[in-house]
Amino acid sequence: MTISPEEDEALSERPIPDVQAWECYVRARGEYSRFSGEGAEQALRHLENGLAFVGPNALLHAAVGWAQFNYAGAVIGAHEEYLDKAEESARKALETVPDSPRALGLLGVILFDRFRTE
């Protein structure tokens, strides 16, 4: 198998360049995948720490949005507020990486949740 220079470069890219920030991201994904208010709150704390390590980052901002989206579904009375926050986080991710798949996917589920499927 031969890898082109472009493929080699793509394989070497790191969406989160800092190991500590990456660890925060991985921990957060585990927490928000619990689909509970408590899990989403824990995830948001981890992600805030990750952003403190690296600054604006598309993958971390998208993960914040997913945690907020899960919080919107898990906590009664917080639905629209946290959908708005999730959308804001997705847009922050897209400011950093305009074609971020995780941010675009998040926007898709937010629109679907709001019955905007046009």
C-alpha positions in Angstrom: 0.0 0.0 0.0 1.2 3.5 -0.8 0.1 6.5 1.0 0.1 9.8 -0.8 1.6 12.9 0.8 -2.0 14.3 1.3 -3.1 11.1 3.0 -0.1 11.1 5.2 -0.8 14.7 6.2 -4.5 13.9 6.9 -3.5 10.9 9.1 -1.1 13.0 11.1 -3.7 15.7 11.9 -4.8 16.0 15.5 -8.3 17.5 16.0 -7.2 18.3 19.6 -3.4 19.0 19.8 -3.1 18.9 23.6 -3.1 15.5 25.4 -4.8 16.9 28.5 -7.5 18.5 26.4 -8.0 15.2 24.5 -8.4 13.4 27.8 -11.1 16.0 28.8 -12.8 15.3 25.5 -12.8 11.6 26.0 -14.1 11.8 29.6 -16.8 14.2 28.5 -18.0 11.9 25.7 -18.4 9.1 28.2 -20.3 11.4 30.5 -22.8 12.9 28.0 -23.4 9.5 26.5 -25.1 8.6 29.8 -28.0 10.8 28.6 -28.7 12.3 32.0 -28.6 15.8 33.4 -25.8 14.8 35.8 -23.8 13.2 33.0 -24.2 16.3 30.8 -23.2 18.6 33.6 -20.0 16.5 34.2 -19.3 16.6 30.5 -19.6 20.3 30.3 -17.1 20.7 33.2 -14.6 18.4 31.4 -15.1 20.3 28.1 -14.6 23.7 29.8 -11.3 22.4 31.1 -10.3 21.1 27.7 -11.1 24.5 26.1 -9.0 26.2 28.8 -6.0 24.1 27.6 -6.3 24.8 23.9 -8.7 27.7 23.3 -11.2 27.6 20.5 -11.4 24.1 19.1 -14.1 22.7 16.7 -14.2 19.3 18.2 -14.5 20.6 21.8 -17.1 23.2 20.9 -19.2 20.5 19.0 -18.9 18.2 22.1 -20.1 21.1 24.3 -23.1 21.3 22.0 -23.8 17.6 22.2 -23.7 17.7 26.0 -26.1 20.7 25.9 -28.4 18.8 23.5 -28.4 15.8 25.8 -29.1 18.1 28.8 -32.0 19.6 26.9 -33.5 16.1 26.5 -32.8 15.0 30.0 -33.9 17.9 32.2 -37.5 19.0 32.4 -37.9 22.7 31.7 -34.5 23.2 30.1 -35.3 22.1 26.6 -35.4 25.3 24.5 -32.8 27.0 26.5 -30.3 24.2 26.1 -31.2 23.7 22.4 -30.3 27.3 21.9 -27.0 26.8 23.8 -26.3 23.7 21.7 -26.9 25.6 18.5 -24.6 28.4 19.6 -21.8 25.8 20.4 -22.3 24.2 17.0 -21.9 27.6 15.3 -18.7 28.3 17.4 -17.3 25.0 16.1 -18.2 25.9 12.5 -16.4 29.3 12.9 -13.2 27.2 13.6 -13.8 24.5 11.1 -16.5 25.4 8.6 -17.2 21.8 7.5 -16.9 20.1 10.9 -19.0 16.9 10.6 -19.8 16.8 14.4 -21.0 20.4 14.3 -23.1 19.9 11.2 -24.5 16.7 12.6 -25.5 18.5 15.8 -27.2 21.3 13.8 -29.1 18.6 12.0 -30.5 16.9 15.1 -31.3 20.3 16.6 -33.3 21.3 13.5 -35.0 17.9 13.5 -35.9 18.3 17.2 -37.4 21.6 16.3 -39.4 20.0 13.5 -37.5 22.1 10.9 -36.8 19.3 8.4 -37.0 21.3 5.2 
